[in-house]
Amino acid sequence: MRNKDFAALILTHGRPNKVKTYKSLQKAGYTGRVVIVVDNEDDTIEEYKKQFGKDVVVFDKLEISRRFDTGDNFDDRRAIIYARNASFEIAKDLGIKYFIQLD
């Protein structure tokens, strides 16, 4: 049974052809909502959109990085923490009350 208040958010970057978590959810029989979370610094956004269509949500990585202490002394933003923090706002915008973050 689908719960409209719940979704699985798959946090990903640069691997549109290797989203094994999506395939694993399908194989396990999960029929609920899945949202593919990608940052705007990913060069493969269009490929994600081709494969997953409307289930892809893109967030602004630099903007989200300004909202919390990343604990990082470098400016390359190569950590999943940005997507993890953006997930809360994404879920709220999509009307999702409960979610799980997968990668």
N, C-alpha and C positions, 0 to 999 in steps of 0.2 A: 504494500500500500504506500502510495506517495504521500509525503507530508510536505505541504506547500511552504511550511516554515523552516524546512531543513534543506541544506545543500552540501555537497562535497566540493570544496574549493581545491583545485589542483594548481599549485604554485610552480611555475615553470619559466625557463628562459633558454632560448637558443636550441631547443630540441623538439621542434614540431613533429618530426617523424619518429620520435622515440618517447612518447608519453605513455610509458608502460603502466602507469597507475590507472589511466583511463581504461586501458584494455583489461587490466586486472579487475577493476570494478565491474565491467560488463561480464567478464568470465565468471565472476562470483555471483552474478544474478542481481546486482544492484540496479534498480530501476528509477532511483530518485534523480533529482536535479544535480547536474555537474556544471561547475563554472571553471573555466580555464583562466587563470590570472596571470597576465603577462605585463611586464613593464614597457614603457615607451622607448627604452634604450635598446630593446631587442631588435636586431636586424631581420628577424624571421616572423614578425607579426603577421604579415600577409599570408604566409604559409599556415600559421595557426588558424587564421580566419577561413582559409580555404577548407581546412580539415574539420574545424569545429564550429564554424558559422557563428550564430548569435550567442553561443555559449562562451565566447571569448570576451573578457573584460580587460582593458588596458588602463593601467594607472601611471601617473607621472612620478617617476622614481626620484627625481631631484626634489620635487615638491614634498613628497612624503618624508624624505630624508631630513628636511628642515623642521620636522615636528617632534623629533626625539633625538636623544643622544645615541649615536650609532656605536660609540665606543671604538671608532675606527680613526686612525690618524692619516689615512690615505683618502683620496677623492675618487677612487675607481668604482665604488659602490658594487662590489662583487659578492654580496651576501644576501641570503634569503630573508633577512630581517625586514627589508623594505616591503616585500610582498606580504610577510606575516602581519606587519602593522597596517598596511593598506587594506587587508582583508576585512577588517572590522567596518571600515567606511563603505567598502564595496558591498558587503552583506546588507548593511543598513539601507543603502541606495536601492538595492534589489528587493527589499522587503523580506529578507531572510533573517529570522530570529536566531536560528541555531545552525552552526556549521562546523565542519571538520576541515582542518588544513592538511592537505597531503602534498607530497612533491614527488 
